[in-house]
Structure formats: structure tokens, C-alpha cells
Amino acid sequence: MELAGYVRRTNLRSVICPECGRVRELTDRHVRKIGSEKTLCNLCRFPARRLPPTNTERRYWLRRFTDDDISEMAEALFGAPADKANIYAWRLRLQIKEP
């Protein structure tokens, strides 16, 4: 018995996004339709737009963490340490002392 709107998915292929390495499952039909297994996933094709941080957000981090802490967190998250001179400049601009 088949339900209305139910799609039976057989012959799934694991496809790896060449940009981020995320694995996703596609049907053979979808792979044929897009023409290649080397296409970007939706998160890489349509990245979320990131707005620059507000001064309120900057104050939150600058009041709680030292410049070294912020630089280490940036390196852990993004693979490159933050420029300590830039962090210090924001501290001066927002008149926040290092904790």
C-alpha cells in the first residue's frame, strides 16, 4: 500500500561537497538531473549572509575576555588568529579595559 505523497527512496548515493566536505545522500535520479556528483551542497551554494558585529556584541566579548583569549578563540573557530592590534583598537574605541 502506497501513501499519497510518499516517495520511496532507493539507490541512494553518498555525495561529498567539494567545498566543505559535508556528506549528503542523493538519489540516482537527482545525480543524473544535476549532471555530476561534484556539485556544491545548498549551504555552500547559498551561504547565509553575515552582518558585521554591532558595538553591543563587541562590548560583550571585550568585557569578558582578554585580547589573547579572543585571538585564540578566533584561531580555533576560523583557523587563523585574530589581529591583536585590531582587538586593542576596538578596546580603545569602545573605552573598555582588559579584564
N, C-alpha and C positions, 0 to 999 in steps of 0.2 A: 504494500500500500504506500503510495507516494503522497506526501502532503503538498498542498498548493504552495508554491513559492520556495519549496525545499530544493536545494541544489546539491546533488551528490558529487562530492569531490574525490575523484580517484586520480591516480597517476600524478601526484604532486611532486614537484621538483624543488629542491633546496637551491635557492639562488642567493649569491652573496653580492651585496652592493659594493662596487669598486671604490667608492668614496669613503664610506665609514666602516665597511666590513660587517654590517648588520645582515643576518641571515633571515630570509623570508621564504615562504612557501608559495609557489605559483603552480597553476595547473598547466598541463601541456598546451592547452588551447591558448592560455594567456601568453605563454612563451612564444608560440607561433604568431600571435597577434602583434606583440611588440617587436618581434623580429630578432631579438637577441636576449641571452641571459645576462648580458653585461650592462644592464641599464641601472640607473640610479634608483634608490628607493624614494618613496614620497617625501620622507623627512629631508633627504638631500636635494631632491628636485625643487621642493618648496620650503626652504628654511624659514623658521619663524623670524620675524623682524625684531631685532633687539634695539630698544631705545637706550640712549646714554643714561647713566645713573643720575638721579637728582641729588641735590645737595643734602637732602634729608637722608638718603641712602648712604652717601659718603660719610656724613657725620656718624651714622650708626657704626660703621666699620672702624672709622678712625678713633672713636671714643673707646672702643673695646679691645683693639689690637694694636701692637707696635708695628712700626714700618717693616721690620724683619718678618713678623708673623704674616702680614698681608702679602709680602713678596713670596714667602714660602707657600702660602695657600694658592696664589696665582700660578706658581710653578706646578703645584700638584694638580690643579684643575685644568690649566691650559697648556702645560708643557714648557712654558717659558716664565722666568721670574719677572715680576713687575719692576719697573724702573723706580728705584728708591727715591731718586731726586723728584720724580713726579708725585710720589706719595707725600713727600715732605712739602712740596709746593702746595698741594691741596690742604695740608695741615695748616700752613701759614695763611692761606687764603680764607679758610673757614675758622681760623683762630682756635684751633683745637690742640691741646698739649698731648704729647705722647703719654700713654698710661704707664 
